[in-house]
Amino acid sequence: MPQNEYIEEAIRRHGRRMDHAERKRKKEARKVHKNSEFAQKVHGLKAKLYNKKRHSEKIQMKKTLKVHDEKNAKQKTDDAVPEGAVPAYLLDREGQQRAKVLSNMLKQKRKEKAGKWNVPLPKVRGIAEDEMFKVVKTGKSKSKSWKRMVTKPTFVGDGFTRKPPKYERFIRPMALRYKKANVTHPELKATFQLPIIGVKKNPQSPMYTQLGVLTKGTIIEVNVAELGLVTTGGKVLWGKYAQITNNPENDGCINALLLV
C-alpha cells in the first residue's frame, strides 16, 4: 500500500492536466443525472439504504439553506427612545427596530469569497481566433486546412508529450513556450521570478485555457515555495494564483501580480 501524500506530491511536481478544471465541472454536472438514473433503477434493500441516505442529505441541504437565509431580528437603538410616559406593556419594545441580520461567520465567508477573485484587471480586450491561430495547410497539394498554429505565448507542462506531427491539430511553437513568470507581491512590493505550475483560467475562452495560452488577464498558478508563505494552519504554501498584467507576445516575458 503506498504511503504518504504521493498524489499531492505528483501534482506538486508535474501539475494537473490542462483540462482538469473543465473535466471536474463536467463530472459534477453529470453526477446529478447519474444519481437520478440509479435511483430509478435500484430496488430491494439497496433502494431502502439509498433512499435513507438521500433523505438525510436533503435534510442537511435544507438546514444549510436555512442558515444562509437572512432572518428577522430585533436590534436595540438608543436614538429611537420615545419622549414622555410609555405604557407598561410597551416598555420591552422600547428603542427596537427589525432588521435583516446574518451570522458573523457567514458574513466573513461571503467577504472572503467576494475578495478571492478581486483581480487587478477585471476587463481585457477580446482576441479573435484569426489573431490567435494561424491556419497551416497540409496534404500533398496543401489542400487540407484543419491544423492550427498558436501565435501567442503558451505554457506547456513538463510531462507533455507531442502527438505524431501528422495528427497534431494545435501546434504550440517551442519558441513561444514559457516556464517562468516575473511575479510581483502587492504587499511586499517585491518581484520574484517563479516557475509556472499551470494555467487556471484564460478569460478569452475555455479552449485557450486548455491549450495553456498566456494572454493579458490570464490567471496562472505559480510555485511560491521559495517565498516561504505559510497558511493560518501552519502549512507551507507552494501554489498560488497570479494574474498576467502585460502582453507577453510584445514584451518577451511574463509579468504577473500575485492574488493575495
N, C-alpha and C positions, 0 to 999 in steps of 0.2 A: 504494500500500500504506500503510495507516495506521501512524503511528509512535507511539512512547512507550507508556505503560501506559494506553491510552484506556479499556479495560474497567474497570480498577481505579478510574480517575478517575470514570467514570459511576456505579459502585457507591458511591463515597465521596460523590458529590453527591446522588444520588437514592435510595440504598439498594437493597435487593433486593426481589423480590416477597414478599408476605406469606407465601405458602405455599412459599417457596424450600426450606426445610429438609425439609419433608414430601415435596415433589416429588423432591428429591435422594435421600431414603431409599427412596422407591418405585422410582426408577430403578435404584438399586443392587440392590434385591430382584428386579427384573425381569431384570437383566443375566445372572444365573445361568441362568435358563430360556432366554433368547435364545441364549446361548453353547451350551447343550445342543442346542437345535434346529438351530443352524448346524452343529455337529459331526456331527449325524446326517445332514444333507442333503449336506454338502460331499463332493466326490470329486475324484480325479485329483491333479495336482501341488499344487493349493491345499490339499487334505486333508493331504498329506505335510507341507507347510510349517506348517499349523495344528497338527497333532499334535506336531511338533517343538517349536513354541512352547509348547504346553500342557505338554509333558514337562518343559521347563526351568522353567516356572512352578511345577509341582508339586514339583520338586526344591528350588527356592528356598523354597517354603512349608514343606516338611519340615525344612529347615535352620533356618528361623526358629522353628518349634515346638520343635525340639531345643534351641536356645539358651535358650528360655524355660523348658524343663523344669528342675526342680530336680535337681541331681546330687549323688551322694555324694562327700564329700571328707574327707580326713584332716586333723585340726587338732591341733596340739600344745597340751597343757595342762601347766602347771608343777605344779599340785597333785596330779596323778594319777601321780606318780613312786612306784613300789613300794619298800617298805623291804627292806633286806637284799640279798644277792647275786642277780644276774639272769643266766640263761644267755646265752651269746654270741648265739644265734640270736633272742633276744627283745630285744636291745639297740635295734634300729631301731624297734621298736614302742613304745618307752618313752614313756609320757605322751601317748598319742594317743587321740583319740575321733573317731568318724564323725559327721558332721553334714550336714544339708541346707544347701547354700550356693547363692547366686545371684551373678551378676556385679554389681559395684557400679553399673554403668551402668543395668542393668535395675531394680535396687532404686531408683535415683534416679528413673527414669522412672515407676515404679509410685507412688512418693511424690507426684510432681508430678500424676499422673493422679487420685490419690485426693484431693489438696488442691484440684484445679481446680474441683470442684463442691461444695466445703465451704461451703455457703451459710449466711448468718446465720439465715434462717427455714426450717428443713428441713421443717416441717409447717405447713399452713394449713387453715383451715376450708373445707369444700366448699361450692360455690354451686350451687343448683338452677337449672334452666332457667327455672322460673317467676319466679325472682328476677332472673335475668339479662335475660330478654326480656319485652317487653310485646306481646301479640297486637294487631295492627292490622287492623281489619275493613275490607274493600274491596268493590267491586262496587256496582251500582245500589241494591240493597236491603241492602247491608252484610252479605251472607250468606257471603262468602268470608273465610277467616281463615288465609291462608298467609304473610302478611307478619309480620315481627317487628321491633320497635324495641329496640335495645340500650339498657338503662337504666344501664349502668356507663360510666365514662370509657374512652375509646379513643384509640389513636394511628393517624392516617391519614397516609400518606406524601405528599410534595409532588406527586408525579406521578399521584396518584389521580384518576380521572375517574368521576363517578357514572354509573350506568346511567340510562336514562329512568325517572322515578318509577313509571311503570306496571309496569315489570318488576323493580324493585329488591326483593329478598327481605329483606335485612337493612338496616335504616335506622340509621345512626350519627349522632345529632344533632350539629350544629355546636357547640352549647354545651358538649358533653361531650368535645370533642376537645382533646388536649393535645399540645404540641410540645416543651416543656422540662420538665426534672426537676431538683430540688434534690438533688445527689449529694454524699454525704459520703465523703471519702477516709479509710479507717480508720487509716492510718499517719501521714498529715499532720495528722489531726484538724481538717480544714477542709472547708467545704461550698461547692460551686460550682453555679451554675445552668447546666446543659449541655443542648444540643439532643438530642432523642431521634432515633436513626437507625432503629430498628426494634424489634419485639417478638420476642425469641428463643424464649421458652417461657412459656406460661401453664400452671401446674400443674393447673388445673381441667380443661382439655380441649384437644385439638389444634384444634378448631373455634374456640375463643376466641383461640388463638394466631394463626390465620389472619385473624380479624376484628380483631386488634390490641387486644383488651380488656385494660385495665390494672387488675388487682386486687392485693390484698396477696400478696406472694410471687412475683409475675411477674418473670422475668428479662428485662431490656431492654438494648438496646445504645445507648450514649451516645457522643457525639463529644467525645473528650478532647484534641483537637488543641491547644486553648488552654492546657492544663496543661503541655505540653512534655514528656510522658513519652516515654522512649526505650527501645527493646529492647536486649538484650545485643549484638546485631549492629550497633547504631548507627542503626537506622531509627526514625523518629518514629511513635509510636502515635497513631492518630486514632479508633479504635473500641475500646471496652472494655465488658464486661458489668457490670451493676449489678442488685441485687435491690430491688424496692419493699418498703418496711418499714411503710408506713401504709395506711390505707383512703382512696384518693383521692376517692371519692364523698362522704366525710364532711368531709374537710379542704379540698377545693377546690384542692389542689396535690399534686404527686408528690414524696415523699421517698424516696430510694434510697441504698443502701450499695454502694460500688464493690467488685467482687470482684477482689482482687489476689493 
